[in-house]
Amino acid sequence: MSFSSEIKEELSRQLSSARHCRIAEIAAILSMCGGVSISANDRYKVKIQTENIHVARKYFTLLQKTFNIGIEVSVRQGHGNSRGRIFTAVVTDQEDALRLLHATRTLEDDRFVVQNTCCKRAFLRGAFLAAGSVSDPVKFYHLEFVCATSERAELIQQLLKTFELEAKIVQRKKYFVVYLKEGDRIVDLLNVIEAHSALLKLENIRILKEMRNSVNRKVNCETANIHKTVNAAVKQLEDIRYIRDTIGFDGLSEGLAQMADIRLRNPDATLKELGLLLIPQMGKSGVNHRLRKLSEIAEELREKNHGS
């Protein structure tokens, strides 16, 4: 089961105790994957269509518990891009259809059903159930709502903003997609729609990813430092051998001559270890200073020999 399916399965089991919140969630499902048809004799029919059984089940439960409305459910095999089953739930009774449409303001403006903060949560929950998805958080973070119209996308964006979630909208073919890409923002949204089990799972994944990234950064940093140290030691040895083979160590000061000799005899030693071998002993900065001085002498000799 995908992470999106896990979230929807969790949300399908939730049922708000407040009637106005249930109405807001129904309104969201209707607006995202539903429609209203009117026959020639002005008879209304309310229908939703979804490939997710959890959406169909939640819609059925909400209508039954909120309005005591029964629905006709049919299942067929999808074609083309829809290879799974497609669930269609229809309210055919004229009185029931009108009650549902009036309560959810579907024929007017369903913004009226999201006046309260709790109803905004419920609407977003229904919207995610009907048209939301989340990528596998192990791979990357991406959550989106796919909307049929720009107005619907803007409403979702505005509702998210009331919870301090700044979502963006992009057009994808004929649809308008509202999306969040940051892991912490997706966690906040799961909290808003009350998908608490999914939230905990995502947080655990984020913690593991952050630990791995931290370990990788430290390993990469240590590896880079090792390469830097090895390269520096190789260069030091090349410079000291060049001095030895051109002018020898006799022309060097006592301290530099001692440093050159100890470095040649201890090619794998660290600066600290080299300092402990000197007489008198010396700290890393002093050792580094002497090695830099030897490199400068080697460069001067190379320039002189190449120029002559």
Disulfide bonds with the S-S distance in Angstrom:
none
